[in-house]
Amino acid sequence: MPSCFKHSALFLFGQASGPASRHAPETKRPGHGNLLFMSTLNRPDLEQPVTDLAQLTDFLRRGARPAADFGVGAETEKLVIDSESGEAAPYSRIRQLLEQLATDRPWTEVREEGEVIALLGEHSSITLEPGGQIELSGRFCPDIHCCEGDFAAHVAAVVRAAEPLGLTFLGLGVQPFTPLEKIDWLPKSRYGIMGPYMERTGDMGQRMMKQSAGLQVNLDFEDEEDAVFKLRLGQALAPLLYALFANSPFMDGRPSGFLSTRGEIWSRTDPDRCGLIPALFADGASLETYTDYALDVPMYFIVRDGRYLDLTGRRFTFRRYLAEGFASHRATLADWDLHLSTLFPEVRLRPQIEIRSSDSLPQGLTLSVAALLKGLFYDRDTAETAWCLLWPGDIDALHRSYRQSWKAGLQTRQNGRLLRDLARDVLELAWQGLRRQQRHNHHGCDETVYLDPLQQIAEEGVTLAERLLRDWRGERRHDLAMLKRHCAFRLEV
């Protein structure tokens, strides 16, 4: 266990060029986004059969990179609503949006059963979540500056395409008005397997799929020790991330009783694959610990000849699949890669580290999540100091803070202090870490500029969700206008 010693998301979504960084160009990675065909297909190196458990852990170790080559990346989900009613947009209109984007820019349409379900660019992708939420996934870059221009260009493209269709994007963690049963399912065969399974594993799994929207930040690690430390730190940060970025106080047209309703939804989705991973905090934890965790999570499916084969009826863990096979099929690294993408803990390996505890956010705050995490995780001094501030000494105490954070926000206590006070200290640490990393744009600004929007939240101790609740009236026209002011994507911020 690390002791108290000195021991972006980057959103480059489009093809347009933004302000150049002084530093190296993009960092290449295999695959991107949550596209199945990018992560498991077109990867001949993953078709080899798995004959030894060590191969699974070695797959995770492949994610290691020299610190000089570290990058950051992000996947951000946005709700798509009808601009007039505020209701979730049906798939038929989202399909029109994707088709228009493919016409306007050099995207390749990805179709399933004739329906467009994603757009693939040279370095980025637009995919759809089960309820029509749009996920923007960008390439890795060495700093956040190098993505800023492309992010703005991408926002401009999607907003321009959406406006004539009467669609609006909201950076909000949960669909505010439309109930679950009135939201279309995206026509993807994998969701035909996942949806029914979710009904058996918790009472909010389908709400997670169709009503929630989050923001994930991807980070690198240098070696196995670094990976385990960052997995621990990411989990210790989970309560603070939920509180600092709480942005989902409504569901089904009324206040939900939570500041991050999304956090509550995830906690009631599937205990096998969600939440914290206690074993990673044990002395001697290693990447084999993560492998053991993943081996014992029930599988959704495997893919053969482009078809999903349903494994949910038998509670088929990957450990069992490895031992017994399924029908005539034996486990491959592609199956393992796909299985890893269906695990949803607060921090996961794919094999980069992915931190998943932030609600979807307003446009001007999105890069703040990446800045906070990059400042902490890519400066060892700040990372270890943050660990000492946040780790309460045992997993049960952390779990109590975690469970409380999406209801009490920054008034939650962790390791003997309010998260409001910890937020100030952690922001200062991130600021110091980014300063030492010395990544500047052409104006001479370092990446600390992306932390500026968080200062008011931390100083006042008032979350975005609490501000929304203060302005909520329960009258649709007023509340929709208020939400648009708060978090609608615009051509300029």
C-alpha positions as CSV (number, residue, x, y, z in Angstrom):
1,M,0.0,0.0,0.0
2,P,1.4,3.4,-0.9
3,S,2.3,5.4,2.2
4,C,2.5,9.1,2.8
5,F,5.9,9.7,1.4
6,K,7.2,11.5,-1.7
7,H,7.0,8.5,-3.6
8,S,-7.8,15.9,-20.7
9,A,-9.5,14.9,-21.0
10,L,-8.3,15.7,-24.2
11,F,-11.0,16.2,-26.7
12,L,-9.6,16.2,-30.2
13,F,-12.8,15.1,-31.9
14,G,-12.8,16.4,-35.4
15,Q,-10.4,16.7,-38.3
16,A,-10.1,20.5,-38.1
17,S,-6.9,21.9,-36.7
18,G,-6.8,24.1,-33.6
19,P,-4.1,26.1,-32.0
20,A,-0.8,24.2,-32.1
21,S,1.0,23.1,-29.0
22,R,4.7,23.6,-28.5
23,H,5.0,20.0,-27.8
24,A,4.8,16.7,-29.6
25,P,1.9,15.7,-31.9
26,E,-0.8,13.3,-30.9
27,T,0.1,10.1,-29.1
28,K,-1.0,7.0,-31.1
29,R,-3.2,4.3,-29.4
30,P,-4.8,1.2,-30.7
31,G,-8.5,1.7,-31.0
32,H,-10.6,4.5,-29.6
33,G,-14.1,5.2,-28.3
34,N,-16.4,2.3,-27.4
35,L,-16.6,0.9,-30.9
36,L,-16.6,-2.8,-30.8
37,F,-15.0,-3.1,-34.3
38,M,-12.2,-0.8,-33.1
39,S,-11.5,-2.6,-29.9
40,T,-11.8,-6.2,-30.9
41,L,-12.1,-6.5,-34.6
42,N,-9.5,-5.5,-37.1
43,R,-6.9,-6.5,-34.5
44,P,-5.2,-9.7,-35.7
45,D,-2.9,-9.6,-32.7
46,L,-5.9,-10.3,-30.5
47,E,-7.1,-13.4,-32.3
48,Q,-4.7,-15.7,-30.6
49,P,-6.2,-18.2,-28.2
50,V,-5.7,-17.8,-24.5
51,T,-4.0,-20.8,-23.0
52,D,-2.6,-19.3,-19.8
53,L,-3.9,-16.8,-17.3
54,A,-0.6,-14.9,-17.5
55,Q,-1.6,-13.9,-21.1
56,L,-4.5,-11.9,-19.6
57,T,-2.3,-9.9,-17.2
58,D,0.3,-9.4,-19.9
59,F,-2.4,-7.8,-22.0
60,L,-2.9,-5.2,-19.3
61,R,0.9,-4.7,-18.9
62,R,1.0,-3.8,-22.6
63,G,-0.6,-0.5,-21.7
64,A,2.6,0.7,-20.0
65,R,4.4,3.6,-21.6
66,P,7.5,5.7,-20.7
67,A,6.4,8.8,-18.8
68,A,7.8,11.0,-21.6
69,D,5.1,9.5,-23.9
70,F,2.1,9.9,-21.6
71,G,-1.1,11.2,-23.1
72,V,-4.6,12.0,-22.0
73,G,-7.9,11.3,-23.6
74,A,-11.6,11.5,-22.9
75,E,-15.0,10.2,-23.9
76,T,-17.8,12.6,-23.2
77,E,-21.5,11.7,-23.4
78,K,-24.2,14.3,-24.0
79,L,-27.9,14.1,-23.8
80,V,-29.8,14.9,-27.0
81,I,-33.2,16.5,-26.5
82,D,-35.9,18.1,-28.6
83,S,-35.2,21.8,-28.4
84,E,-38.9,22.8,-27.9
85,S,-40.2,20.1,-25.5
86,G,-37.0,19.0,-23.7
87,E,-37.9,15.4,-24.3
88,A,-35.3,12.9,-25.2
89,A,-34.8,12.9,-29.0
90,P,-36.0,9.7,-30.7
91,Y,-33.5,7.6,-32.7
92,S,-35.1,8.6,-36.0
93,R,-34.0,12.2,-35.5
94,I,-30.5,11.3,-34.1
95,R,-30.0,9.2,-37.2
96,Q,-30.7,12.3,-39.3
97,L,-28.1,14.1,-37.3
98,L,-25.5,11.5,-37.9
99,E,-26.3,11.4,-41.6
100,Q,-26.0,15.1,-41.8
101,L,-22.7,15.1,-40.0
102,A,-21.4,12.5,-42.4
103,T,-22.4,14.7,-45.3
104,D,-20.8,17.8,-43.9
105,R,-17.4,16.3,-42.8
106,P,-15.2,13.3,-43.7
107,W,-16.8,10.8,-41.4
108,T,-17.4,7.1,-42.3
109,E,-20.8,5.8,-41.3
110,V,-21.0,2.6,-39.3
111,R,-24.2,0.8,-39.8
112,E,-25.9,-2.2,-38.1
113,E,-28.9,-3.9,-39.8
114,G,-28.9,-0.9,-42.1
115,E,-29.1,1.7,-39.4
116,V,-26.3,4.2,-38.7
117,I,-25.0,3.8,-35.2
118,A,-21.7,5.6,-35.3
119,L,-19.4,7.8,-37.2
120,L,-15.7,7.1,-37.6
121,G,-13.1,9.7,-38.4
122,E,-9.3,9.4,-38.9
123,H,-8.6,10.2,-35.2
124,S,-12.0,10.3,-33.5
125,S,-15.4,8.8,-33.3
126,I,-19.0,9.6,-32.6
127,T,-20.9,6.7,-31.1
128,L,-24.4,6.4,-29.6
129,E,-25.3,5.1,-26.1
130,P,-28.4,2.9,-25.6
131,G,-30.8,5.8,-25.1
132,G,-29.4,7.9,-28.0
133,Q,-26.8,9.8,-25.9
134,I,-24.0,10.9,-28.2
135,E,-20.5,10.0,-27.1
136,L,-17.6,11.9,-28.5
137,S,-14.2,10.1,-28.4
138,G,-11.0,11.7,-29.3
139,R,-7.4,10.7,-29.8
140,F,-4.7,10.9,-27.1
141,C,-2.5,14.0,-27.0
142,P,0.4,15.0,-24.8
143,D,-1.3,18.0,-23.4
144,I,-4.8,19.6,-23.2
145,H,-3.9,22.6,-25.3
146,C,-3.5,20.6,-28.5
147,C,-7.1,19.6,-28.4
148,E,-8.8,23.0,-27.7
149,G,-9.2,24.2,-31.2
150,D,-10.4,20.8,-32.5
151,F,-12.9,20.5,-29.7
152,A,-14.4,23.9,-30.5
153,A,-14.5,23.0,-34.2
154,H,-16.3,19.7,-33.4
155,V,-18.8,21.5,-31.1
156,A,-19.5,24.0,-33.9
157,A,-20.1,21.2,-36.4
158,V,-22.5,19.2,-34.3
159,V,-24.4,22.3,-33.1
160,R,-24.8,23.6,-36.6
161,A,-26.0,20.2,-37.8
162,A,-28.4,19.9,-34.9
163,E,-30.1,23.3,-34.9
164,P,-32.1,22.8,-38.2
165,L,-33.3,19.5,-36.9
166,G,-34.6,21.1,-33.7
167,L,-32.1,19.2,-31.5
168,T,-30.1,20.4,-28.5
169,F,-27.1,18.8,-26.6
170,L,-27.1,19.0,-22.9
171,G,-24.0,18.5,-20.7
172,L,-26.1,17.0,-17.9
173,G,-25.7,13.7,-16.0
174,V,-29.2,12.4,-16.3
175,Q,-32.1,12.9,-18.7
176,P,-34.2,15.5,-16.8
177,F,-37.7,15.0,-18.2
178,T,-38.3,11.9,-20.2
179,P,-39.2,8.7,-18.3
180,L,-37.4,5.5,-19.0
181,E,-40.2,3.8,-20.9
182,K,-40.5,6.7,-23.4
183,I,-36.9,6.6,-24.5
184,D,-36.0,4.7,-27.7
185,W,-33.5,1.9,-27.6
186,L,-30.7,2.4,-30.0
187,P,-30.9,-0.4,-32.7
188,K,-27.7,-2.2,-31.7
189,S,-27.8,-6.0,-31.1
190,R,-25.5,-5.8,-28.1
191,Y,-28.2,-3.8,-26.2
192,G,-30.7,-6.5,-26.9
193,I,-28.5,-8.7,-24.7
194,M,-27.5,-6.1,-22.1
195,G,-30.9,-4.6,-21.6
196,P,-32.7,-7.7,-20.3
197,Y,-29.7,-8.7,-18.3
198,M,-29.8,-5.3,-16.5
199,E,-33.3,-6.0,-15.3
200,R,-31.9,-9.0,-13.3
201,T,-28.9,-7.3,-11.7
202,G,-30.3,-4.2,-10.2
203,D,-33.3,-1.9,-10.3
204,M,-31.7,1.0,-12.3
205,G,-29.6,-0.8,-14.9
206,Q,-31.8,0.3,-17.8
207,R,-31.8,3.8,-16.4
208,M,-28.0,3.8,-16.6
209,M,-28.2,2.7,-20.2
210,K,-30.9,5.0,-21.4
211,Q,-31.0,8.0,-19.1
212,S,-27.5,8.7,-17.8
213,A,-24.5,10.5,-19.4
214,G,-20.9,10.7,-18.0
215,L,-17.4,11.8,-18.8
216,Q,-14.5,9.4,-18.8
217,V,-10.8,10.5,-18.7
218,N,-8.1,8.1,-19.9
219,L,-4.6,8.2,-18.5
220,D,-1.3,6.3,-19.0
221,F,0.9,4.4,-16.5
222,E,4.6,3.7,-16.6
223,D,4.8,0.2,-15.1
224,E,2.8,-2.2,-12.9
225,E,3.5,-0.4,-9.6
226,D,2.5,2.9,-11.2
227,A,-0.7,1.3,-12.6
228,V,-1.8,-0.1,-9.2
229,F,-1.1,3.2,-7.4
230,K,-3.1,5.1,-10.0
231,L,-6.0,2.6,-9.7
232,R,-6.0,3.2,-6.0
233,L,-5.8,6.9,-6.2
234,G,-8.6,7.0,-8.8
235,Q,-10.9,5.1,-6.4
236,A,-9.9,7.3,-3.5
237,L,-10.8,10.3,-5.7
238,A,-14.2,9.0,-6.6
239,P,-16.2,10.7,-3.8
240,L,-14.5,14.0,-4.6
241,L,-15.1,13.7,-8.3
242,Y,-18.8,12.9,-7.8
243,A,-19.2,15.8,-5.5
244,L,-17.1,18.4,-7.4
245,F,-18.8,17.5,-10.7
246,A,-22.3,16.7,-9.4
247,N,-24.6,17.8,-12.2
248,S,-27.7,15.5,-12.3
249,P,-30.3,16.5,-9.6
250,F,-33.4,15.7,-11.8
251,M,-35.0,12.6,-13.2
252,D,-38.5,12.0,-14.6
253,G,-39.3,15.7,-14.5
254,R,-38.6,16.3,-10.8
255,P,-35.8,16.6,-8.3
256,S,-34.5,13.1,-7.5
257,G,-33.1,13.7,-3.9
258,F,-29.6,13.4,-5.2
259,L,-27.0,15.9,-6.5
260,S,-25.5,13.2,-8.7
261,T,-28.5,11.0,-9.6
262,R,-26.1,9.3,-12.0
263,G,-24.0,8.1,-9.1
264,E,-27.1,6.6,-7.4
265,I,-28.1,5.0,-10.7
266,W,-24.7,3.3,-11.2
267,S,-24.8,2.0,-7.6
268,R,-28.0,0.2,-8.4
269,T,-27.0,-1.2,-11.8
270,D,-24.9,-4.3,-11.3
271,P,-22.8,-5.0,-8.2
272,D,-20.7,-7.5,-10.1
273,R,-19.2,-4.9,-12.5
274,C,-19.7,-1.5,-10.9
275,G,-18.4,0.5,-8.0
276,L,-15.1,0.2,-6.2
277,I,-12.7,-2.8,-6.3
278,P,-11.7,-3.4,-2.7
279,A,-9.0,-6.0,-3.6
280,L,-6.8,-3.3,-5.2
281,F,-6.3,-1.8,-1.8
282,A,-4.8,-4.9,-0.2
283,D,-1.1,-5.1,0.5
284,G,0.6,-6.8,-2.4
285,A,-2.1,-5.9,-5.0
286,S,-0.9,-6.1,-8.6
287,L,-2.2,-6.2,-12.1
288,E,-3.0,-9.9,-11.4
289,T,-5.5,-8.6,-8.8
290,Y,-7.3,-6.7,-11.6
291,T,-7.2,-9.8,-13.8
292,D,-8.8,-11.9,-10.9
293,Y,-11.5,-9.3,-10.5
294,A,-12.3,-9.3,-14.2
295,L,-12.2,-13.1,-14.5
296,D,-15.0,-13.4,-12.0
297,V,-17.4,-10.9,-13.6
298,P,-20.2,-12.5,-15.6
299,M,-19.9,-12.1,-19.4
300,Y,-22.4,-10.4,-21.6
301,F,-21.3,-11.9,-25.0
302,I,-18.6,-12.9,-27.4
303,V,-18.5,-12.0,-31.1
304,R,-18.0,-14.5,-33.9
305,D,-18.3,-13.6,-37.6
306,G,-19.7,-10.2,-36.6
307,R,-22.5,-11.6,-34.5
308,Y,-23.0,-11.3,-30.8
309,L,-23.4,-14.7,-29.0
310,D,-25.4,-14.3,-25.8
311,L,-23.8,-15.7,-22.6
312,T,-26.0,-14.0,-20.0
313,G,-28.3,-16.9,-19.4
314,R,-25.7,-19.0,-17.7
315,R,-23.9,-16.5,-15.5
316,F,-20.8,-17.3,-17.5
317,T,-17.7,-15.7,-16.0
318,F,-14.6,-15.3,-18.0
319,R,-12.9,-17.7,-15.7
320,R,-15.5,-20.3,-16.5
321,Y,-15.4,-19.5,-20.2
322,L,-11.6,-19.9,-20.2
323,A,-11.9,-23.3,-18.5
324,E,-14.8,-24.7,-20.5
325,G,-15.2,-22.7,-23.7
326,F,-18.7,-21.9,-25.0
327,A,-20.1,-24.3,-27.6
328,S,-17.2,-24.8,-30.0
329,H,-15.6,-21.4,-29.1
330,R,-12.5,-21.0,-27.1
331,A,-11.3,-17.8,-25.4
332,T,-9.1,-15.3,-27.3
333,L,-7.5,-12.1,-26.4
334,A,-10.2,-10.3,-28.5
335,D,-12.8,-11.9,-26.1
336,W,-10.8,-10.6,-23.1
337,D,-10.5,-7.1,-24.7
338,L,-14.2,-7.0,-25.3
339,H,-15.0,-8.3,-21.8
340,L,-12.8,-5.6,-20.2
341,S,-14.9,-3.0,-22.0
342,T,-18.1,-4.3,-20.3
343,L,-16.7,-3.7,-16.8
344,F,-17.9,-0.5,-15.2
345,P,-16.0,0.2,-12.0
346,E,-15.1,3.7,-11.0
347,V,-11.6,3.1,-12.4
348,R,-10.9,0.5,-15.0
349,L,-8.1,-0.8,-17.3
350,R,-8.7,-1.2,-21.0
351,P,-5.6,-1.4,-20.8
352,Q,-5.2,2.4,-20.3
353,I,-6.5,3.7,-17.0
354,E,-10.0,5.1,-17.3
355,I,-11.6,7.2,-14.6
356,R,-15.4,7.3,-14.7
357,S,-16.8,9.3,-11.8
358,S,-17.8,12.6,-13.4
359,D,-21.3,13.5,-14.6
360,S,-21.5,14.9,-18.1
361,L,-20.8,18.7,-17.7
362,P,-21.4,22.0,-19.4
363,Q,-19.2,22.8,-22.3
364,G,-17.0,25.2,-20.5
365,L,-16.2,22.8,-17.7
366,T,-15.5,19.7,-19.7
367,L,-11.7,20.1,-19.9
368,S,-11.5,20.8,-16.2
369,V,-11.9,17.1,-15.4
370,A,-8.9,16.2,-17.5
371,A,-6.9,19.1,-16.1
372,L,-7.5,18.1,-12.6
373,L,-6.6,14.5,-13.2
374,K,-3.6,15.2,-15.4
375,G,-2.2,17.6,-12.8
376,L,-2.5,14.9,-10.1
377,F,-1.7,11.7,-11.9
378,Y,1.2,12.9,-14.0
379,D,3.2,14.5,-11.1
380,R,4.2,11.9,-8.6
381,D,4.6,14.4,-5.7
382,T,1.1,15.7,-6.1
383,A,-0.3,12.2,-6.6
384,E,1.1,10.9,-3.3
385,T,0.1,14.0,-1.4
386,A,-3.4,13.7,-2.7
387,W,-3.4,10.0,-1.7
388,C,-2.5,11.0,1.9
389,L,-5.3,13.6,1.9
390,L,-8.0,11.2,0.6
391,W,-7.3,7.7,1.7
392,P,-9.2,7.1,5.0
393,G,-7.2,4.0,5.9
394,D,-9.8,1.3,5.1
395,I,-12.2,0.5,2.3
396,D,-15.3,0.6,4.4
397,A,-14.7,4.2,5.4
398,L,-14.0,5.1,1.7
399,H,-17.2,3.3,0.7
400,R,-19.2,5.4,3.1
401,S,-17.9,8.6,1.7
402,Y,-18.4,7.3,-1.8
403,R,-22.1,6.4,-1.1
404,Q,-22.7,9.8,0.5
405,S,-21.0,11.9,-2.1
406,W,-23.8,11.9,-4.7
407,K,-26.3,13.0,-2.1
408,A,-24.4,15.4,0.1
409,G,-21.9,16.6,-2.4
410,L,-19.1,18.7,-1.0
411,Q,-20.6,18.4,2.5
412,T,-19.6,14.8,2.5
413,R,-16.8,13.9,5.0
414,Q,-13.8,11.9,3.9
415,N,-10.7,11.0,5.9
416,G,-12.0,13.3,8.7
417,R,-12.6,16.4,6.5
418,L,-15.3,17.9,4.4
419,L,-14.9,17.3,0.7
420,R,-15.3,21.1,0.3
421,D,-12.0,21.6,2.1
422,L,-10.4,18.6,0.4
423,A,-11.4,20.0,-3.0
424,R,-9.5,23.2,-2.3
425,D,-6.4,21.3,-1.4
426,V,-6.6,18.9,-4.3
427,L,-7.2,21.7,-6.8
428,E,-4.1,23.4,-5.4
429,L,-2.1,20.2,-5.9
430,A,-3.4,19.8,-9.4
431,W,-2.4,23.4,-10.1
432,Q,1.1,22.7,-8.9
433,G,1.4,19.5,-10.9
434,L,0.3,21.2,-14.1
435,R,2.7,24.1,-13.4
436,R,5.6,21.6,-13.1
437,Q,4.6,19.8,-16.3
438,Q,5.1,23.1,-18.2
439,R,2.8,22.6,-21.2
440,H,2.2,26.0,-22.7
441,N,0.1,27.2,-25.7
442,H,1.2,29.9,-28.1
443,H,-0.1,32.5,-25.7
444,G,2.2,31.3,-23.0
445,C,-0.6,29.8,-20.9
446,D,-0.1,26.5,-19.1
447,E,-2.8,24.0,-18.5
448,T,-3.8,25.5,-15.1
449,V,-6.2,27.7,-17.1
450,Y,-8.5,24.7,-17.4
451,L,-8.8,24.6,-13.6
452,D,-10.2,28.1,-13.3
453,P,-13.8,27.1,-13.7
454,L,-13.6,24.8,-10.7
455,Q,-12.4,27.5,-8.2
456,Q,-15.8,29.0,-7.5
457,I,-17.4,25.6,-6.9
458,A,-14.6,24.7,-4.4
459,E,-14.5,28.0,-2.7
460,E,-18.3,28.3,-2.3
461,G,-18.9,24.6,-1.6
462,V,-22.0,24.8,-3.8
463,T,-22.2,22.2,-6.6
464,L,-23.7,22.7,-10.1
465,A,-26.6,20.5,-9.0
466,E,-27.4,22.7,-6.0
467,R,-27.4,25.8,-8.3
468,L,-29.9,24.0,-10.6
469,L,-32.1,23.0,-7.7
470,R,-32.3,26.6,-6.5
471,D,-33.7,27.7,-9.9
472,W,-36.1,24.7,-10.4
473,R,-39.8,25.6,-10.5
474,G,-41.4,22.5,-11.7
475,E,-42.8,24.3,-14.8
476,R,-41.5,22.9,-18.0
477,R,-40.9,26.1,-20.1
478,H,-39.0,27.8,-17.3
479,D,-37.0,24.7,-16.3
480,L,-36.1,23.8,-19.9
481,A,-34.8,27.4,-20.5
482,M,-32.9,27.2,-17.3
483,L,-31.2,24.0,-18.2
484,K,-30.3,25.3,-21.7
485,R,-28.6,28.3,-20.1
486,H,-26.8,26.0,-17.7
487,C,-25.5,23.3,-20.1
488,A,-26.6,23.5,-23.7
489,F,-23.8,23.2,-26.2
490,R,-23.3,26.5,-28.1
491,L,-21.2,27.8,-30.9
492,E,-19.4,30.0,-28.4
493,V,-18.9,29.7,-24.7
